[in-house]
């Protein structure tokens, strides 16, 4: 029963304080929605017919520990934290918009005004907190029924709702994806009509919603809705280029748009890591640019992993994603995503395994997960063979890593060791010797030990004509 969600002591405190001040007060929005869905939420939005800031200060004075209140006079909002709960207070308001901005003109309003401005019926549900009406549901738009029928619908005309604040189009698709709801047909059609309005929204806000879609249990649902409504073409056109199948001389290739969505869903079943999911999204992003038809062979995408890796940074920059180690992680996985599958198709040498371990580093297990997710063939015999061989690659990686001590591997010979041993006139000679030592270890010609590596270094330096220092 949804009333059970109002048993937290702070609800009673809010009720008493508001009543003493003769104020109407309601809990509204996501907390109420989640209560009806049986989902726990620690974020609570309180609407008061009066000053939200004043009520927040009065409530904080009565709560254990007297939590501090953060308030924003320009917006008439205040929030506080109490025992793990985030509670926001705002005065009931009505909003109006100008066409070139999603920032509303705000004035005081009634509860009805406040519910009218909500994005979806399921987010317009309100529960009264005043003692005499405690727990009473105010549902003017049929939001409770929409929860029952799993429907996303706007309270008012969707064209007005989405034109006023175009980010609501992304939110509609995000809620549909997260909750496994359907968007009402007229609401979905309105998103298509208003899709160009998304361009007035900052990319940061758009990507925040996109990331929530990506982190959903089945993210492909959101991508398909974004595509069907025209939003994806506006926020992520590079991804849309993956769609389509070309046929020549009776030979065709798979539709890489739908293949990528399947890989994304496969990864989502195994991992909640946002950046691993982004690697799944981008692993084939360069296939449109590298597609070629070779007579007698068919369609090829040679080098798409290298070009795709180089596309990650400009994509992250345009989409306001972090240009840090998260980006580098995605770059690495896109670059290496073919390697385990290539190894799984042939006789696996220790040398090839060593190189994969060293290049993948700490991300080797994530790479293997991505590689497994990338096996989407409809040929069950082929899938079973790839999965079996990939399992052998995993066993071989564990064996070689333990035997050759390759965790977080760095060559046992440093540049300083080389400079201490030889008279260096050309700095490039340091790199040549170091690379030779690295390759000798990875090829298995010498063990991964300092003594053996030093002996090889001295020999290689002599072959390059380097003069030994006298010590």
C-alpha positions as CSV (number, residue, x, y, z in Angstrom):
1,X,0.0,0.0,0.0
2,X,1.4,3.4,-1.0
3,X,0.6,4.9,2.4
4,X,3.3,2.7,3.9
5,X,5.8,4.9,2.1
6,X,4.7,7.9,4.3
7,X,5.7,6.3,7.5
8,X,9.1,7.9,7.7
9,X,9.1,10.2,10.8
10,X,10.1,13.3,8.7
11,X,6.7,13.2,6.9
12,X,5.0,13.6,10.3
13,X,7.3,16.5,11.1
14,X,6.5,18.2,7.8
15,X,2.8,17.7,8.5
16,X,2.9,19.2,12.0
17,X,5.0,22.2,11.0
18,X,2.8,23.0,7.9
19,X,-0.4,22.6,9.9
20,X,0.9,24.9,12.7
21,X,1.5,27.5,10.0
22,X,-1.8,26.9,8.4
23,X,-0.2,25.8,5.1
24,X,-1.3,23.2,2.6
25,X,1.6,20.8,1.9
26,X,2.0,17.9,-0.5
27,X,4.5,15.3,-1.5
28,X,4.6,15.2,-5.3
29,X,6.4,13.7,-8.3
30,X,8.8,10.9,-8.5
31,X,8.6,9.7,-4.9
32,X,4.8,9.3,-5.3
33,X,5.2,7.5,-8.6
34,X,7.7,5.1,-7.2
35,X,5.5,4.5,-4.1
36,X,2.7,3.2,-6.4
37,X,5.2,1.1,-8.3
38,X,6.6,-0.4,-5.1
39,X,10.0,1.2,-5.8
40,X,12.0,2.7,-3.0
41,X,13.2,6.3,-3.4
42,X,15.2,8.5,-1.1
43,X,14.4,11.7,-3.1
44,X,11.3,13.6,-1.9
45,X,9.7,16.7,-3.5
46,X,7.5,18.8,-1.2
47,X,5.1,21.4,-2.6
48,X,3.6,24.0,-0.3
49,X,1.1,26.6,-0.9
50,X,3.3,29.3,0.5
51,X,7.1,29.7,0.9
52,X,9.1,26.5,0.3
53,X,12.2,28.2,1.8
54,X,10.4,29.2,5.0
55,X,8.9,25.7,5.4
56,X,12.3,24.1,4.9
57,X,13.9,26.1,7.7
58,X,11.0,25.4,10.0
59,X,11.1,21.7,9.3
60,X,14.9,21.5,9.7
61,X,14.6,23.1,13.2
62,X,12.4,20.2,14.2
63,X,14.4,17.3,12.6
64,X,17.1,15.3,14.5
65,X,20.5,17.0,14.2
66,X,18.8,20.2,12.8
67,X,20.2,19.7,9.2
68,X,21.4,22.7,7.3
69,X,19.2,24.1,4.6
70,X,20.4,25.1,1.1
71,X,18.1,27.6,-0.5
72,X,17.9,29.5,-3.7
73,X,15.9,32.6,-3.4
74,X,15.7,33.3,-7.1
75,X,13.9,30.0,-7.7
76,X,12.0,29.8,-4.4
77,X,13.5,26.3,-3.6
78,X,15.3,24.8,-0.7
79,X,16.7,21.4,0.1
80,X,18.0,19.5,3.1
81,X,19.4,16.1,3.9
82,X,18.2,14.0,6.8
83,X,19.2,10.5,7.6
84,X,20.0,9.6,4.0
85,X,16.9,11.4,2.5
86,X,17.1,14.3,0.1
87,X,14.1,16.6,0.7
88,X,13.4,19.5,-1.6
89,X,10.8,22.2,-0.8
90,X,9.2,24.5,-3.3
91,X,6.2,26.8,-3.3
92,X,3.4,25.8,-5.7
93,X,3.9,27.7,-8.9
94,X,2.8,28.2,-12.5
95,X,5.1,28.6,-15.4
96,X,5.2,30.2,-18.9
97,X,7.8,29.9,-21.5
98,X,9.4,31.9,-24.4
99,X,10.0,29.9,-27.6
100,X,13.8,30.4,-27.6
101,X,14.4,29.2,-24.1
102,X,13.5,26.3,-21.8
103,X,13.9,28.6,-18.7
104,X,10.3,29.4,-17.5
105,X,8.9,32.6,-16.2
106,X,7.6,31.6,-12.8
107,X,5.0,33.0,-10.5
108,X,3.1,31.7,-7.4
109,X,0.3,29.3,-8.1
110,X,-2.1,26.8,-6.8
111,X,-1.6,23.0,-6.5
112,X,-3.5,22.7,-9.8
113,X,-1.1,25.1,-11.5
114,X,1.8,23.1,-10.1
115,X,0.4,19.8,-11.4
116,X,-0.4,21.3,-14.8
117,X,3.3,22.2,-15.2
118,X,4.5,18.6,-14.6
119,X,6.0,16.7,-17.5
120,X,3.9,13.4,-17.3
121,X,0.8,12.3,-15.6
122,X,2.7,9.7,-13.6
123,X,4.8,12.5,-12.2
124,X,1.9,14.8,-11.4
125,X,0.5,12.6,-8.6
126,X,0.4,14.3,-5.2
127,X,-0.3,13.1,-1.7
128,X,-1.6,15.5,0.9
129,X,0.5,15.7,4.1
130,X,-1.9,17.8,6.2
131,X,-3.1,15.9,9.3
132,X,-6.8,15.9,8.4
133,X,-6.1,14.7,4.8
134,X,-2.8,12.8,5.4
135,X,-2.2,10.4,2.5
136,X,-5.1,11.6,0.3
137,X,-4.3,11.2,-3.4
138,X,-4.7,14.2,-5.8
139,X,-4.7,12.8,-9.3
140,X,-6.4,15.2,-11.8
141,X,-4.9,13.6,-15.0
142,X,-5.3,9.9,-14.3
143,X,-1.7,9.2,-13.5
144,X,-2.5,6.2,-11.3
145,X,-4.3,4.5,-14.2
146,X,-1.4,5.3,-16.4
147,X,0.9,3.6,-13.9
148,X,-1.4,0.5,-14.1
149,X,-1.4,0.5,-17.9
150,X,2.3,1.4,-18.1
151,X,1.7,4.5,-20.2
152,X,3.8,7.7,-20.6
153,X,1.5,10.6,-21.3
154,X,1.6,14.4,-20.8
155,X,-0.9,16.1,-18.5
156,X,-1.7,18.8,-21.1
157,X,-1.3,19.2,-24.9
158,X,2.0,17.4,-25.6
159,X,2.9,19.9,-28.3
160,X,2.9,22.6,-25.7
161,X,4.6,20.5,-23.1
162,X,7.5,19.5,-25.4
163,X,7.8,22.9,-27.1
164,X,8.0,24.6,-23.7
165,X,10.7,22.3,-22.4
166,X,12.2,20.1,-25.1
167,X,14.2,18.1,-22.6
168,X,10.9,16.5,-21.6
169,X,11.1,14.5,-24.9
170,X,14.3,12.9,-23.7
171,X,12.7,12.3,-20.3
172,X,9.7,10.6,-21.9
173,X,11.9,8.1,-23.6
174,X,14.1,7.7,-20.5
175,X,11.1,6.9,-18.3
176,X,9.7,4.5,-20.9
177,X,13.0,2.7,-21.1
178,X,13.7,2.6,-17.3
179,X,10.2,1.5,-16.4
180,X,9.4,-0.6,-19.5
181,X,6.4,1.6,-20.2
182,X,4.9,2.6,-23.6
183,X,4.6,6.2,-24.8
184,X,1.1,7.1,-25.7
185,X,0.7,7.4,-29.5
186,X,-0.3,11.1,-29.5
187,X,2.6,11.9,-27.1
188,X,5.1,9.9,-29.2
189,X,3.8,11.7,-32.4
190,X,4.3,15.0,-30.7
191,X,8.0,14.1,-29.9
192,X,8.5,13.5,-33.6
193,X,6.9,16.8,-34.6
194,X,8.9,18.7,-32.0
195,X,12.2,16.8,-32.3
196,X,14.1,19.9,-33.8
197,X,13.4,21.7,-30.5
198,X,15.9,19.5,-28.7
199,X,18.6,21.8,-30.3
200,X,17.9,24.6,-27.8
201,X,18.8,22.3,-24.9
202,X,22.4,22.2,-23.7
203,X,24.3,19.0,-24.7
204,X,25.1,18.4,-21.1
205,X,21.4,18.0,-20.2
206,X,20.7,15.9,-23.2
207,X,23.6,13.5,-22.5
208,X,22.6,13.2,-18.8
209,X,19.3,11.8,-20.0
210,X,21.0,9.7,-22.7
211,X,23.3,8.2,-20.1
212,X,20.3,7.2,-18.0
213,X,18.8,5.5,-21.0
214,X,22.1,3.7,-21.6
215,X,22.1,2.5,-17.9
216,X,18.6,1.1,-18.2
217,X,18.1,-2.7,-18.1
218,X,17.4,-2.9,-21.9
219,X,18.9,0.3,-23.3
220,X,18.1,-0.7,-27.0
221,X,14.4,0.2,-26.3
222,X,15.4,3.8,-25.6
223,X,17.7,4.0,-28.7
224,X,14.9,2.6,-30.9
225,X,12.4,5.2,-29.5
226,X,15.0,8.0,-30.0
227,X,15.5,6.8,-33.6
228,X,11.8,6.4,-34.4
229,X,11.0,10.0,-33.1
230,X,14.0,11.7,-34.9
231,X,15.8,12.7,-31.8
232,X,18.7,10.3,-32.3
233,X,19.5,11.8,-35.7
234,X,19.8,15.2,-34.0
235,X,21.9,14.3,-30.9
236,X,23.9,11.3,-32.3
237,X,23.9,11.3,-36.1
238,X,27.1,9.2,-36.2
239,X,25.2,6.3,-34.7
240,X,22.4,6.6,-37.2
241,X,24.9,6.1,-40.1
242,X,25.3,2.5,-38.9
243,X,21.7,1.7,-40.1
244,X,21.1,-0.1,-43.4
245,X,22.2,-3.1,-45.4
246,X,23.8,-2.8,-48.8
247,X,23.7,-5.6,-51.3
248,X,26.1,-6.2,-54.3
249,X,26.6,-9.3,-56.5
250,X,24.2,-11.1,-54.2
251,X,26.3,-10.4,-51.1
252,X,25.2,-8.2,-48.2
253,X,26.4,-7.2,-44.8
254,X,24.5,-7.2,-41.5
255,X,22.7,-4.0,-40.3
256,X,25.3,-2.6,-37.9
257,X,22.8,-0.3,-36.2
258,X,20.7,-3.3,-34.9
259,X,23.8,-5.4,-34.3
260,X,25.3,-2.6,-32.1
261,X,22.0,-2.4,-30.1
262,X,22.2,-6.2,-29.5
263,X,25.8,-5.9,-28.4
264,X,24.7,-3.1,-26.0
265,X,21.9,-5.2,-24.5
266,X,24.3,-8.1,-24.2
267,X,26.7,-6.0,-22.2
268,X,23.9,-4.5,-20.1
269,X,22.9,-8.0,-19.0
270,X,26.5,-8.5,-17.6
271,X,27.6,-5.1,-16.4
272,X,26.3,-1.8,-15.0
273,X,29.4,0.0,-16.1
274,X,28.4,3.1,-18.1
275,X,31.7,3.3,-19.9
276,X,31.8,-0.4,-20.9
277,X,28.3,0.3,-22.3
278,X,29.6,3.3,-24.2
279,X,32.4,1.0,-25.6
280,X,29.7,-1.3,-26.9
281,X,27.9,1.6,-28.5
282,X,31.0,2.8,-30.3
283,X,32.8,-0.5,-31.1
284,X,31.7,-0.4,-34.7
285,X,31.1,3.3,-35.1
286,X,33.6,3.6,-38.0
287,X,32.1,0.9,-40.1
288,X,30.3,3.3,-42.4
289,X,33.6,5.1,-43.2
290,X,35.6,1.9,-43.7
291,X,33.0,-0.2,-45.7
292,X,34.4,-1.6,-49.0
293,X,33.3,-4.3,-51.4
294,X,36.0,-6.7,-52.5
295,X,35.3,-8.8,-55.6
296,X,35.3,-12.5,-54.8
297,X,35.2,-11.8,-51.1
298,X,32.3,-9.5,-50.2
299,X,32.0,-6.5,-47.8
300,X,34.9,-5.6,-45.6
301,X,35.4,-3.0,-42.8
302,X,39.2,-3.1,-42.6
303,X,40.6,-0.8,-39.9
304,X,37.3,0.1,-38.4
305,X,38.6,-0.6,-34.9
306,X,41.6,1.8,-35.4
307,X,39.5,4.6,-37.0
308,X,36.7,4.0,-34.5
309,X,39.1,4.4,-31.6
310,X,40.3,7.7,-33.1
311,X,36.7,8.9,-33.4
312,X,36.0,8.5,-29.7
313,X,37.7,11.7,-28.5
314,X,36.0,14.1,-31.0
315,X,32.6,12.4,-30.2
316,X,33.2,12.7,-26.5
317,X,34.1,16.4,-26.9
318,X,31.0,17.2,-29.0
319,X,28.7,15.3,-26.6
320,X,30.3,16.9,-23.5
321,X,31.4,13.5,-22.2
322,X,34.5,13.4,-20.0
323,X,37.9,13.7,-21.8
324,X,39.7,11.8,-19.1
325,X,40.6,8.2,-18.2
326,X,37.0,7.2,-19.0
327,X,37.5,8.3,-22.6
328,X,40.8,6.5,-22.8
329,X,39.2,3.4,-21.5
330,X,36.6,3.5,-24.3
331,X,39.3,4.3,-26.9
332,X,41.2,1.2,-25.7
333,X,38.3,-1.2,-25.8
334,X,37.2,0.0,-29.3
335,X,40.7,-0.4,-30.6
336,X,41.1,-3.9,-29.2
337,X,37.6,-5.3,-29.5
338,X,38.5,-7.6,-32.5
339,X,41.6,-9.1,-30.9
340,X,40.1,-11.8,-28.7
341,X,37.8,-13.0,-31.5
342,X,40.8,-13.1,-33.9
343,X,42.7,-15.2,-31.4
344,X,39.8,-17.4,-30.8
345,X,39.6,-18.4,-34.5
346,X,43.2,-19.7,-34.7
347,X,45.9,-21.5,-32.9
348,X,46.7,-19.3,-29.9
349,X,50.4,-18.6,-29.3
350,X,51.8,-17.5,-26.0
351,X,53.2,-14.4,-27.8
352,X,49.8,-13.3,-29.1
353,X,48.3,-13.7,-25.6
354,X,51.2,-11.8,-24.0
355,X,50.6,-8.9,-26.4
356,X,46.9,-8.8,-25.7
357,X,47.5,-8.9,-21.9
358,X,50.0,-6.0,-22.1
359,X,47.9,-3.9,-24.4
360,X,44.6,-4.4,-22.6
361,X,46.2,-4.0,-19.1
362,X,43.6,-3.8,-16.3
363,X,40.8,-3.8,-18.9
364,X,41.4,-7.3,-20.2
365,X,38.4,-8.8,-18.5
366,X,36.1,-6.0,-19.7
367,X,37.5,-6.5,-23.2
368,X,36.6,-10.2,-23.1
369,X,33.1,-9.3,-21.9
370,X,32.7,-6.9,-24.8
371,X,34.1,-9.5,-27.2
372,X,31.6,-12.1,-26.0
373,X,28.7,-9.6,-26.3
374,X,29.9,-8.9,-29.9
375,X,29.0,-12.5,-31.0
376,X,25.5,-12.0,-32.4
377,X,25.5,-14.4,-35.3
378,X,22.2,-16.2,-36.1
379,X,24.3,-19.3,-36.9
380,X,24.1,-21.2,-33.6
381,X,27.0,-23.6,-34.6
382,X,29.2,-20.6,-35.3
383,X,28.2,-18.9,-32.0
384,X,29.0,-22.0,-30.0
385,X,32.4,-22.4,-31.6
386,X,33.3,-18.7,-31.0
387,X,32.2,-18.9,-27.4
388,X,34.1,-22.1,-26.8
389,X,37.2,-20.7,-28.4
390,X,36.8,-17.5,-26.5
391,X,36.7,-19.5,-23.2
392,X,40.0,-21.1,-24.2
393,X,41.5,-17.6,-24.8
394,X,40.4,-16.6,-21.2
395,X,42.0,-19.7,-19.8
396,X,45.2,-19.0,-21.7
397,X,45.3,-15.4,-20.5
398,X,45.0,-16.5,-16.9
399,X,47.8,-19.1,-17.4
400,X,50.2,-16.7,-19.2
401,X,49.5,-13.9,-16.8
402,X,50.4,-16.0,-13.8
403,X,53.3,-17.8,-15.4
404,X,54.9,-14.7,-16.9
405,X,54.0,-12.2,-14.1
406,X,52.3,-9.8,-16.6
407,X,49.9,-8.0,-14.3
408,X,50.4,-4.2,-14.7
409,X,53.4,-5.1,-16.8
410,X,56.3,-2.7,-17.5
411,X,59.5,-3.9,-19.2
412,X,62.1,-4.8,-16.6
413,X,64.6,-2.5,-18.3
414,X,64.0,1.3,-18.1
415,X,65.4,4.2,-20.1
416,X,67.7,5.0,-17.2
417,X,69.2,1.5,-17.3
418,X,70.0,2.0,-20.9
419,X,71.6,5.4,-20.3
420,X,73.7,4.0,-17.5
421,X,75.0,1.2,-19.7
422,X,75.8,3.1,-22.9
423,X,77.1,6.4,-24.2
424,X,74.0,7.8,-25.8
425,X,74.4,10.4,-28.6
426,X,71.0,9.9,-30.3
427,X,68.0,9.7,-27.8
428,X,66.2,7.5,-30.3
429,X,68.6,4.7,-29.5
430,X,67.1,4.5,-26.0
431,X,63.7,3.8,-27.6
432,X,65.2,1.3,-30.0
433,X,66.8,-0.8,-27.3
434,X,63.8,-0.6,-25.0
435,X,61.5,-1.7,-27.8
436,X,63.8,-4.6,-28.6
437,X,63.7,-5.8,-25.0
438,X,60.0,-5.5,-24.9
439,X,59.5,-7.5,-28.1
440,X,61.9,-10.2,-27.0
441,X,59.9,-10.7,-23.8
442,X,56.5,-10.7,-25.5
443,X,57.8,-13.1,-28.2
444,X,59.0,-15.4,-25.4
445,X,62.7,-15.2,-26.5
446,X,63.8,-14.2,-23.0
447,X,62.1,-14.5,-19.6
448,X,60.4,-11.5,-18.0
449,X,63.3,-11.0,-15.6
450,X,65.7,-8.2,-15.0
451,X,68.9,-10.3,-15.4
452,X,67.9,-11.8,-18.7
453,X,66.5,-8.5,-19.9
454,X,69.8,-6.7,-19.0
455,X,71.9,-9.3,-20.8
456,X,69.7,-8.9,-23.9
457,X,69.9,-5.1,-23.6
458,X,73.7,-5.2,-23.7
459,X,73.8,-7.5,-26.6
460,X,71.3,-5.4,-28.6
461,X,73.1,-2.2,-27.8
462,X,76.3,-3.7,-29.2
463,X,74.4,-4.7,-32.4
464,X,73.3,-1.1,-32.8
465,X,76.9,0.1,-32.4
466,X,76.4,1.7,-29.0
467,X,79.5,2.3,-26.9
468,X,79.5,0.8,-23.4
469,X,80.3,3.1,-20.5
470,X,83.2,2.2,-18.3
471,X,82.2,1.9,-14.7
